[in-house]
Amino acid sequence: MMQLNPKSIFHYISYLQYPLLLIAIFYVLEPILQGFEYPWLSINKALIFMGIGISFSTLQDTHKTQNNFSKKVWENPKKGKFFLILMGMTMLFFLIVGIIGLYAAEEAILKEISLGTIVLGIGYMSLWKSAMEMFEYHRKD
């Protein structure tokens, strides 16, 4: 019988990222399929499901790389630092835009999209933390 430790349980839970990201793709495509009647509601839901899906992806084991591309990035100190900076800037962008929109927007739909943007920023924050761990474990210098 296979024995599960907490680390492998989280690894298996991380596979929930795929259905969550598929749901996000559905909401991205929904306005196209519905004739663009209410695209803002779909965009907000897509942002939320993307953020949650990205958060679930960070439950994977950071001691292993997922593919050769990520292995090449995280083994190289220059590439790794570049991607960490890029990810950090992306995370800050989503969080700052979301927070500004939440407090500065007057329309309710913009406030909703701002909440979705904040959820995506939080998802990127957890991805950034996992990327830092992967860089720490895999860099060759």
C-alpha positions as a printed NumPy array, in Angstrom:
array([[  0.   ,   0.   ,   0.   ],
       [  1.275,   3.44 ,  -0.924],
       [  1.879,   5.702,   2.039],
       [  1.15 ,   9.396,   1.581],
       [  3.141,  12.023,   3.391],
       [  1.953,  15.637,   3.669],
       [  4.287,  16.765,   0.879],
       [  2.859,  14.278,  -1.611],
       [ -0.702,  15.123,  -0.542],
       [ -0.076,  18.775,  -1.421],
       [  1.496,  17.665,  -4.693],
       [ -1.697,  15.768,  -5.596],
       [ -3.878,  18.699,  -4.511],
       [ -1.848,  20.891,  -6.881],
       [ -3.43 ,  19.045,  -9.803],
       [ -6.62 ,  20.998,  -9.089],
       [ -4.879,  23.832, -10.93 ],
       [ -5.834,  22.251, -14.26 ],
       [ -9.625,  22.235, -13.87 ],
       [ -9.45 ,  25.712, -12.329],
       [ -7.477,  27.04 , -15.289],
       [ -9.895,  25.331, -17.682],
       [-12.746,  27.133, -15.944],
       [-10.794,  30.393, -16.381],
       [-10.397,  29.66 , -20.094],
       [-14.137,  29.025, -20.34 ],
       [-14.841,  32.445, -18.826],
       [-12.354,  34.063, -21.207],
       [-14.176,  32.467, -24.145],
       [-17.683,  33.009, -22.765],
       [-18.102,  36.587, -24.106],
       [-17.167,  35.36 , -27.593],
       [-19.699,  32.541, -27.374],
       [-22.42 ,  34.774, -25.882],
       [-22.013,  37.628, -28.34 ],
       [-20.232,  40.073, -25.99 ],
       [-23.377,  40.928, -24.029],
       [-21.789,  41.034, -20.555],
       [-18.036,  40.567, -21.06 ],
       [-17.038,  42.275, -17.788],
       [-18.629,  39.639, -15.58 ],
       [-16.809,  36.89 , -17.452],
       [-13.486,  38.727, -17.262],
       [-13.801,  39.066, -13.496],
       [-14.57 ,  35.354, -13.093],
       [-11.663,  34.46 , -15.399],
       [ -9.256,  36.574, -13.308],
       [-10.465,  34.962, -10.082],
       [-10.154,  31.405, -11.391],
       [ -6.725,  32.152, -12.882],
       [ -5.52 ,  33.488,  -9.532],
       [ -6.845,  30.471,  -7.643],
       [ -5.429,  28.07 , -10.254],
       [ -2.008,  29.695, -10.081],
       [ -2.125,  29.443,  -6.281],
       [ -2.849,  25.718,  -6.512],
       [  0.067,  25.269,  -8.918],
       [  2.437,  26.444,  -6.199],
       [  1.657,  23.376,  -4.092],
       [  3.917,  21.29 ,  -6.346],
       [  7.32 ,  20.1  ,  -5.15 ],
       [  9.804,  22.922,  -5.743],
       [ 12.734,  20.501,  -5.582],
       [ 11.731,  19.244,  -9.044],
       [ 11.502,  21.174, -12.289],
       [  8.457,  20.598, -14.464],
       [ 10.193,  20.748, -17.867],
       [ 13.535,  21.433, -19.565],
       [ 12.759,  25.119, -20.112],
       [ 12.234,  25.797, -16.407],
       [ 15.313,  23.719, -15.597],
       [ 17.424,  25.905, -17.912],
       [ 15.99 ,  29.076, -16.371],
       [ 16.431,  28.119, -12.714],
       [ 19.92 ,  26.638, -13.166],
       [ 21.216,  29.838, -14.765],
       [ 21.736,  32.636, -12.18 ],
       [ 21.209,  35.466, -14.708],
       [ 18.066,  33.984, -16.242],
       [ 16.692,  33.049, -12.835],
       [ 17.18 ,  36.543, -11.432],
       [ 15.645,  38.07 , -14.564],
       [ 12.537,  35.892, -14.283],
       [ 12.21 ,  36.567, -10.55 ],
       [ 12.341,  40.315, -11.193],
       [  9.829,  39.976, -14.043],
       [  7.48 ,  37.897, -11.894],
       [  7.788,  40.341,  -8.994],
       [  6.975,  43.277, -11.248],
       [  3.986,  41.412, -12.704],
       [  2.71 ,  40.613,  -9.218],
       [  3.096,  44.23 ,  -8.097],
       [  1.358,  45.452, -11.247],
       [ -1.703,  43.266, -10.636],
       [ -1.87 ,  44.16 ,  -6.951],
       [ -1.398,  47.902,  -7.446],
       [ -3.848,  48.132, -10.359],
       [ -6.37 ,  46.058,  -8.416],
       [ -6.102,  48.116,  -5.245],
       [ -6.252,  51.427,  -7.113],
       [ -9.243,  50.219,  -9.115],
       [-10.994,  48.978,  -6.002],
       [-10.793,  52.359,  -4.305],
       [-10.761,  54.765,  -7.268],
       [-13.357,  53.222,  -9.569],
       [-16.854,  54.594,  -9.353],
       [-18.575,  51.893, -11.386],
       [-19.44 ,  48.644,  -9.629],
       [-18.2  ,  46.482, -12.489],
       [-14.734,  48.077, -12.337],
       [-14.629,  47.355,  -8.607],
       [-15.499,  43.715,  -9.401],
       [-12.729,  43.455, -11.99 ],
       [-10.364,  45.047,  -9.487],
       [-11.15 ,  42.268,  -7.015],
       [-10.384,  39.694,  -9.7  ],
       [ -7.11 ,  41.477, -10.441],
       [ -6.181,  41.41 ,  -6.741],
       [ -6.904,  37.65 ,  -6.58 ],
       [ -4.668,  37.162,  -9.629],
       [ -1.95 ,  39.266,  -7.949],
       [ -2.143,  37.126,  -4.825],
       [ -1.85 ,  34.013,  -6.999],
       [  1.237,  35.509,  -8.614],
       [  2.633,  36.267,  -5.156],
       [  2.498,  32.587,  -4.217],
       [  3.955,  31.649,  -7.616],
       [  6.774,  34.148,  -7.065],
       [  7.561,  32.572,  -3.689],
       [  7.687,  29.102,  -5.278],
       [  9.893,  30.44 ,  -8.074],
       [ 12.31 ,  31.822,  -5.473],
       [ 12.49 ,  28.377,  -3.873],
       [ 13.068,  26.695,  -7.238],
       [ 15.834,  29.184,  -8.022],
       [ 17.419,  28.513,  -4.64 ],
       [ 17.32 ,  24.724,  -5.125],
       [ 18.385,  24.497,  -8.766],
       [ 20.833,  27.32 ,  -9.467],
       [ 24.322,  26.342, -10.525],
       [ 26.812,  28.971,  -9.416]])
